[in-house]
Amino acid sequence: MAGYDDPGVFFSDNFDVDGGAGESQTDRVTFKRRFKEFIRQYHVGNFNYIYRDQLKQNYLNGRYWLKVDLRDLDRYDEQLADQINKQPTEHLPLFEESAKEVADEVTKPRATEDEELHDIQIMLESESNPLAIRNLSSEHVARLIKVGGIVISAASVRSKATKITIQCRSCRSTVPHIQVKPGLEGYSMPRKCNADSSGQMKCPIDPYFIVPDKCECVDFQLLKLQESPEDIIQGELPRHVQLYSDRYLTDIAVPGNRVTIVGIYSIRKQMKFSKASSKEKVNIGIRQPYIRVLGVKVDTEGVGRSFTDRFTLAEEEEFRKLSRTPDIYERLARSIAPSIYGSLDIKKAIACLLFSGARKRLPDGLTRRGDINLLLLGDPGTAKSQLLKFVERVSPIGVYTSGKGSSASGLTAAVIRDPHTRNFVIEGGAMVLADGGVVCIDEFDKMREDDRVAIHEAMEQQTISIAKAGITTTLNSRCSVLAAANSVFGRWDDTKGDENIDFMPTILSRFDMIFVIKDEHDERRDMTLAKHVIGVHMNALQTADIVEGEISLALMKKLISYCRMKCGPRLSDVAAEKLRNRYVLMRQGTMEHERDTGKRMAIPITVRQLEAIIRISESLAKMRLEPFATDADIDEALRLFKVSTLEAASSGSLAGVEGFTTPEDQEELNRVEKQLKRRFVIGSQVSEHAIIQDFVRQHYSERSVAKVIYAMLRRGEIQHRMQRKMLYRLK
């Protein structure tokens, strides 16, 4: 066995198509006949021939595949099911040939243009328990297995030859219709020409080349499957396995989908060889494992799953009936994280975020986003992260990420080099994977400023533009953003006002609703909250149905997906007129207040906030599957906006956002900054304490001076030196 399977070994091919099958022709004919009988004769109930009817319907509709449940095969013939499980490579081609012959029988007579018979692909389903990827071993090689995991990358669809024709360069003799084994094994070209060359010069070594025009090809795709997070042992890296899918199994799963795979655990040669080929002698006989996919089931339950199946008529009727109930808005709000006490307005806002408004494409080609962005600011221990986790579970497409562990490319997109083709490819980040869903960003305040800037475009224009490594393109990121952040000081400090948050005005103005959650001390509320939390912990197992809320998690997930797919409401004429009048009244009320007090105040309603109110009212109409938002929706949208953004603005926490700073304050800040720059030139340094005391003596407020210094530090115009005691001007 020395030199077994060495690429340098000289060998000859005898073109035996069925060579190595290991069974006689009689056995092949017998198994083929029994497979045909199964497709023809298997029935359930009142003589419902499911596989024969499915094959005929699929073939006539141009779908040349047949999906077989292994349980049905086991009920009909245990030996056939056992052979498929133990020797799938030998018996699956027989199964497909049998299906092709039965399709020929059940579809006659066919149209003249469809006289040629197409090959049938057999797809397998299994209800057995899936294996973990880390439990795959040598005893599973060449057997049928079932594994589950997450698809993390998918290559583009390419072509693979199933039958090739080769031709000799010297004597021009051809060998047609050579069968190529399925999977990643390929075909080894013969070293010698076997044609009769009497009277001619002998053909040289390695004379054959493939004739591309006379080859038969099928589509195939390579995917990478990673084991599920719940299967990963604590402290270990996740395992991966390569998937090979062909024909109608390509383009079924996309990165981010959780799938269950039925396939053959196969092996292939390791393609990498170093220049010192003598050192590779050690690796002779070592093979790389992969799974040849025979069936794919995309999971639609739980985190990160998307609904690929159509809704049944019964489900659609249930959704319409549920949406017509008068208190659907309240029921949805109570069903969001029912184990979390209180925060009803926040839960209502989250319900609006999950259903979202209507995306509009204008005649000039521009779009207006329909997705609602929500920011939760507040104290630790107010269940912000738990709300984010629940939204990730209930959203049809949900991605959860933490601010400290997220980079700009991880949130948007990265350009990497494909290890197989060595070309640059784009790998989508969290906001691309969440297209059509919700991206939850926890610890939003812990993100680096450069990384936060990267999502500006994604939040308003809902696209991500890439111009790297010769790739210039635009990706869609039509997703809502639900972010949670803490105060700069840990807990919210009302005396510090806008110093509690460390966000630029540009990012704050992109959130439709901003909630400030304070952990206030109230004996009655604390008693009720303690009673609720203790009850949740004591009755965690007994009252699972109560904790789930009025609408179950699975039903709510399907309802959200259905409403987003089927409904795109607009403002009615009455509601539009009412919103227009309310908008003008708010501006007039502000003006009257300024005239009475003699001091101009913040104008917290701008055009961007007006659009936010429109989106909230549209989402309320979408919950009821109504085509138009009514004036009652406008009232509720205005109420939600007032208890969120307006309340936060009135507490002084959002000063600096669009329209949230009074002109007098802004004018004072400009004067302080101008005088501060005149005070010390570029390249000089002064004491920060001396600067502040000097401005206070000139009757400027200490808070304004500190605010200007903080703004200049963020812009990089000055920097701290000597243990933050001195200020040094850079520009």
Residue pairs with C-beta under 8 A, 6 or more apart in sequence:
3 9
3 284
4 284
4 285
5 269
5 284
5 285
6 281
6 284
7 273
8 277
10 191
11 188
11 191
12 190
12 191
12 192
12 194
13 188
13 189
13 190
13 191
15 175
15 178
15 190
15 194
17 178
17 179
21 28
21 90
22 90
23 90
28 94
31 80
31 83
31 91
31 94
32 94
32 97
32 98
33 98
34 77
34 80
35 80
35 94
35 95
35 98
35 99
36 98
36 101
36 102
38 51
38 73
38 76
38 77
38 80
39 51
39 52
39 55
39 66
39 98
39 99
39 102
40 49
40 52
40 102
41 49
41 76
42 49
42 50
42 51
42 72
42 76
43 49
43 50
44 50
44 72
50 72
51 66
51 68
51 72
52 102
52 106
54 66
54 67
55 66
55 99
55 102
55 103
55 106
55 120
56 103
56 106
56 107
58 64
58 65
58 66
59 103
59 106
59 107
59 118
59 120
60 107
63 248
64 103
64 118
64 119
64 120
64 121
64 248
65 120
65 121
65 122
65 123
65 247
65 248
66 99
66 120
66 121
66 122
66 123
67 123
67 124
67 125
67 295
68 95
68 122
68 123
68 124
68 125
69 125
69 126
69 127
70 81
70 84
70 85
70 124
70 125
70 126
70 127
70 128
71 126
71 127
73 80
73 81
73 84
74 81
80 91
83 90
83 91
84 91
84 92
84 95
84 124
84 144
85 143
85 144
86 143
86 144
87 142
88 142
88 143
88 144
88 264
88 294
89 142
89 264
89 266
92 122
92 264
92 294
95 122
96 119
96 120
96 121
96 122
99 120
99 122
100 117
100 118
100 119
100 120
103 117
103 118
103 120
104 117
121 247
121 248
121 249
122 294
123 248
123 249
123 294
123 295
124 144
124 262
124 294
124 295
125 262
125 295
125 297
126 144
126 146
126 262
126 295
128 146
129 146
130 146
130 147
130 148
130 260
131 140
131 145
131 146
131 147
132 147
132 227
132 231
133 147
133 149
133 225
133 226
133 227
133 231
133 239
133 240
133 241
134 227
134 231
134 233
134 239
136 145
136 147
136 241
136 265
136 289
140 265
141 265
141 266
141 267
141 289
142 264
142 265
142 266
143 264
143 265
144 262
144 263
144 264
144 294
145 262
145 263
145 264
145 265
145 291
146 260
146 261
146 262
147 225
147 241
147 260
147 261
147 263
147 291
148 228
148 258
148 259
148 260
148 261
148 299
149 225
149 226
149 227
149 228
149 231
149 241
149 258
149 259
149 261
150 225
150 226
150 227
150 228
150 229
150 256
150 257
150 258
150 259
150 304
151 223
151 224
151 225
151 226
151 243
151 253
151 254
151 255
151 256
151 257
151 258
151 259
152 224
152 225
152 226
152 240
152 255
153 223
153 224
153 255
153 427
154 221
154 222
154 223
154 224
154 253
154 254
154 255
155 221
155 222
155 223
155 418
155 420
156 221
157 219
157 220
157 221
157 250
157 251
158 219
158 220
158 221
159 217
159 218
159 219
159 220
160 180
160 217
160 218
160 219
160 220
160 246
161 180
161 187
161 210
161 215
161 216
161 217
162 179
162 180
162 182
162 216
162 217
162 218
163 177
163 178
163 179
163 180
163 215
163 216
164 178
164 180
164 187
164 210
164 211
164 214
164 215
165 174
165 175
165 176
165 177
165 178
165 210
165 211
165 214
165 215
166 174
166 175
166 178
166 189
166 190
166 208
166 209
166 210
166 211
167 173
167 174
167 175
167 208
167 209
167 211
168 174
168 193
168 195
168 203
168 207
168 208
169 203
169 207
169 208
169 209
170 193
170 201
170 203
170 204
170 207
171 193
171 195
171 197
171 200
171 203
171 207
173 193
173 195
174 211
175 208
176 214
178 187
180 186
180 187
181 187
182 246
182 292
183 244
183 264
183 266
183 268
183 290
183 292
184 244
184 266
184 268
184 290
184 292
185 266
185 268
189 206
189 208
190 208
191 205
191 206
192 203
192 205
192 207
193 203
193 207
193 208
195 203
197 203
218 246
218 247
219 246
219 247
219 250
220 244
220 245
220 246
220 247
220 250
221 244
221 245
221 246
221 249
221 250
221 251
222 242
222 243
222 244
222 420
223 242
223 243
223 245
223 253
224 240
224 241
224 242
224 243
225 240
225 241
225 242
225 243
225 259
225 261
225 291
226 238
226 239
226 240
227 238
227 239
227 240
228 258
229 238
232 238
241 289
241 290
241 291
242 288
242 289
242 290
242 291
243 261
243 263
243 290
243 291
243 293
244 266
244 290
244 291
244 292
244 293
245 252
245 293
245 296
246 293
249 293
249 294
249 295
249 296
252 296
252 298
253 259
253 296
253 298
255 428
255 433
256 304
256 306
256 399
256 433
257 298
257 299
257 304
257 305
257 306
258 298
258 299
258 302
258 304
258 305
259 296
259 297
259 298
259 299
260 296
260 297
260 299
261 291
261 293
261 295
261 296
262 293
262 294
262 295
262 296
262 297
263 291
263 292
263 293
263 294
263 295
264 291
264 292
264 294
265 289
265 291
266 289
266 290
266 291
266 292
267 287
267 288
267 289
267 290
268 287
268 288
268 290
269 287
269 288
270 283
270 286
270 287
270 288
273 280
274 280
298 305
298 306
298 308
299 305
300 306
300 307
300 308
300 309
301 554
302 393
303 392
303 393
303 398
303 400
304 397
304 398
304 399
305 396
306 396
306 397
306 436
306 437
307 396
307 558
307 561
311 319
311 558
311 562
315 558
315 562
316 562
318 555
319 558
319 559
319 562
319 563
319 625
320 625
322 328
322 551
322 555
322 559
323 559
323 563
323 623
323 624
323 625
324 624
324 625
325 331
328 623
328 624
329 348
329 351
329 620
329 623
329 624
329 636
331 550
331 551
332 351
332 551
332 556
332 623
333 344
333 347
333 348
333 351
334 344
334 347
334 549
334 550
335 548
335 549
335 550
335 551
335 556
336 347
336 350
336 351
336 387
336 390
336 391
336 394
336 549
337 347
337 383
337 386
337 387
337 390
338 546
338 547
338 548
338 549
339 386
339 536
339 547
340 383
340 386
340 387
340 390
341 528
341 529
341 532
341 533
342 525
342 529
343 382
343 383
343 387
343 517
345 515
345 640
345 643
345 644
346 376
346 387
346 515
346 517
347 387
348 640
349 374
349 513
349 515
349 640
349 644
350 374
350 387
350 391
350 482
351 619
351 623
352 372
352 616
352 619
352 620
352 640
353 371
353 372
353 373
353 374
353 391
353 438
353 480
353 482
353 619
354 391
354 394
354 395
354 438
354 480
354 560
355 560
355 563
355 564
355 619
355 622
355 623
356 370
356 371
356 372
356 480
356 564
356 615
356 619
356 622
357 370
357 371
357 372
357 614
357 615
357 616
357 617
357 618
357 619
357 622
358 370
358 568
358 569
358 570
358 618
358 622
359 367
359 368
359 369
359 370
359 371
359 478
359 568
360 367
360 368
360 370
361 367
362 368
367 462
368 611
369 460
369 461
369 462
369 478
369 615
370 568
370 615
370 618
371 462
371 478
371 479
371 480
371 481
371 615
372 480
372 512
372 513
372 612
372 615
372 616
372 619
373 459
373 480
373 481
373 482
373 483
373 510
373 511
373 512
373 513
374 480
374 481
374 482
374 483
374 511
374 512
374 513
374 514
374 515
375 444
375 483
375 484
375 485
375 508
375 511
375 513
375 514
375 515
376 384
376 387
376 482
376 483
376 484
376 485
376 515
376 517
377 485
377 486
377 487
377 492
377 500
377 501
377 514
377 515
377 516
377 517
377 648
377 653
378 384
378 486
378 487
378 492
378 515
378 516
378 517
378 518
378 519
379 486
379 487
379 491
379 492
379 517
379 518
379 519
380 486
380 490
380 491
380 519
381 519
382 517
382 518
382 519
384 442
384 484
384 517
385 442
385 484
387 482
387 484
388 400
388 440
388 442
388 482
388 484
389 400
389 440
391 398
391 438
391 440
391 482
392 398
392 399
392 400
392 438
392 440
393 553
394 553
394 556
394 557
394 560
395 437
395 438
395 557
395 560
396 436
396 437
396 557
396 560
396 561
396 564
397 433
397 434
397 435
397 436
397 437
397 438
397 479
398 434
398 437
398 438
398 439
398 440
399 430
399 431
399 433
399 434
399 437
399 438
399 439
399 440
400 440
400 442
401 410
401 411
401 430
401 439
401 440
401 441
401 442
402 441
402 442
402 443
402 446
403 441
403 442
403 443
403 444
403 445
403 446
403 447
403 485
404 443
404 446
404 447
406 430
406 441
406 447
406 451
407 451
408 450
408 451
408 453
408 454
409 429
409 454
410 429
410 430
411 429
411 430
411 431
411 439
411 441
411 451
411 454
411 455
411 458
412 429
412 431
412 432
412 454
412 455
412 458
412 464
412 477
413 426
413 427
413 428
413 429
413 432
413 464
413 466
413 475
414 426
414 427
414 429
415 424
415 425
415 426
415 427
415 466
415 468
415 469
415 471
416 424
416 425
416 427
417 423
417 424
417 425
418 424
418 425
424 469
424 470
424 471
426 466
426 471
426 473
426 475
428 475
430 439
431 439
431 455
431 458
431 464
431 477
431 479
432 464
432 475
432 476
432 477
434 477
434 479
435 476
435 477
435 478
435 479
436 478
436 479
436 564
437 479
437 480
438 479
438 480
438 481
438 482
439 479
439 480
439 481
439 482
440 482
440 483
440 484
441 447
441 481
441 482
441 483
441 484
442 483
442 484
443 484
443 485
443 486
444 452
444 483
444 484
444 485
445 485
445 486
445 488
445 501
445 502
445 503
449 504
449 714
452 503
452 504
452 507
453 504
453 507
455 481
456 506
456 507
456 510
457 463
457 464
457 465
458 464
458 477
458 479
459 481
459 507
459 510
460 510
462 476
462 477
462 478
462 479
463 474
463 475
463 476
463 477
464 474
464 475
464 476
464 477
465 473
465 474
466 472
466 473
466 474
466 475
481 511
483 511
485 501
485 503
487 493
487 500
487 501
488 499
488 500
488 501
488 502
489 496
489 500
491 519
492 500
492 516
492 518
492 519
493 499
493 500
494 651
497 651
497 652
497 653
497 655
497 703
498 652
498 653
498 654
498 655
498 656
499 707
499 710
500 653
501 508
501 653
501 654
505 656
505 657
505 658
508 514
508 654
508 656
508 657
509 608
509 657
509 658
511 645
512 609
512 612
512 615
512 616
512 645
513 612
513 616
513 640
513 641
513 644
513 645
514 644
514 645
514 648
514 654
515 644
515 648
516 647
516 648
516 651
516 653
536 547
539 546
540 547
551 559
563 622
563 623
563 625
564 622
566 625
567 621
567 622
567 625
567 626
567 627
568 622
569 618
569 621
569 622
569 626
569 627
569 628
569 629
570 618
570 627
570 628
570 629
571 579
571 614
571 617
571 618
571 628
571 629
571 634
572 628
572 629
572 630
572 631
574 630
574 631
575 617
575 628
575 629
575 630
575 631
575 633
575 634
578 631
578 634
579 610
579 613
579 614
579 617
579 634
582 634
582 638
583 605
583 610
586 605
587 603
587 605
590 601
590 603
593 601
594 600
594 601
599 662
599 664
600 662
600 663
600 664
601 662
602 649
602 650
602 655
602 659
602 660
602 661
602 662
603 659
604 645
604 646
604 649
604 650
604 659
604 660
605 659
606 658
606 659
608 658
609 641
609 645
609 659
612 641
612 645
613 634
613 637
613 638
613 641
614 637
616 636
616 637
616 640
616 641
617 629
617 633
617 634
617 636
617 637
618 629
618 633
620 629
620 633
620 636
620 637
621 627
621 628
621 629
621 630
621 633
645 654
648 654
649 655
649 657
649 660
654 660
655 661
655 665
665 704
668 700
668 701
668 704
669 704
669 707
669 708
669 711
671 700
672 695
672 700
672 704
672 705
672 708
673 708
673 711
673 712
675 695
676 691
676 695
676 705
676 708
676 709
676 712
677 729
679 686
679 691
680 686
680 727
680 729
681 729
682 729
682 730
682 731
683 729
684 728
684 729
685 721
685 726
685 727
685 728
685 729
686 726
686 727
687 725
687 726
687 727
688 709
688 720
688 724
688 725
688 726
688 727
689 725
691 705
691 709
691 727
692 702
692 705
692 706
692 709
695 702
695 705
696 702
696 705
709 718
709 727
712 718
713 719
713 720
716 730
716 731
717 729
717 730
717 731
718 727
718 728
718 729
718 730
719 727
719 728
719 730
720 726
720 727
720 728
721 727
721 728
